[in-house]
Amino acid sequence: MKTASKWVLLTIAGAIMVYMGGFILIDEKLKGISGLLIGVGSVLAVLGVGNMVYSLWLNKPQNKVKNDEKVRMSKIEANDERKIRIREKAGWKTNIVNFYILMALTVVFSLMGVDQTVVTVLCGVFIFQIFLGIFLFNYYAKRM
């Protein structure tokens, strides 16, 4: 299946979801599902249209030679060791900052007297992040 036809199908599916959410599921009981369908459908439709236009633009004859060179250069840049290390370091620092923000948010919410389920969910995410870090460290230690 061609790339453009995939995006056409995605656009059609998104439009159908928006139509269903806006005009078919209008009952008050289905308001949440209707909003969800409109949101997801609009995202899919915009994603499909944008990628369809982009793929059609890439296939123009005057852009073909330029784009082949751009694709080759982007592959070289994506696999550049320096950039890989920079991305890894940026991801690590982002994880550390998110870890401390989540910890502070959990403490603040517990001191404010927010509902226990909210604090419990935040603690669960906090613990999940710790175990995921340990798991990934062990996984990559064996792999590399």
Long-range contacts (C-beta under 8 A, 24 or more apart in sequence): 3-51, 3-55, 4-52, 4-55, 4-56, 4-59, 7-48, 7-49, 7-51, 7-52, 7-55, 8-48, 8-52, 9-48, 10-44, 10-45, 10-47, 10-48, 10-51, 11-44, 11-45, 11-48, 11-49, 11-52, 12-48, 13-41, 13-44, 13-48, 14-40, 14-41, 14-42, 14-43, 14-44, 14-45, 14-46, 14-47, 14-48, 15-41, 15-45, 16-41, 17-41, 17-44, 18-42, 18-45, 95-129, 95-133, 98-129, 99-126, 99-129, 102-126, 102-129
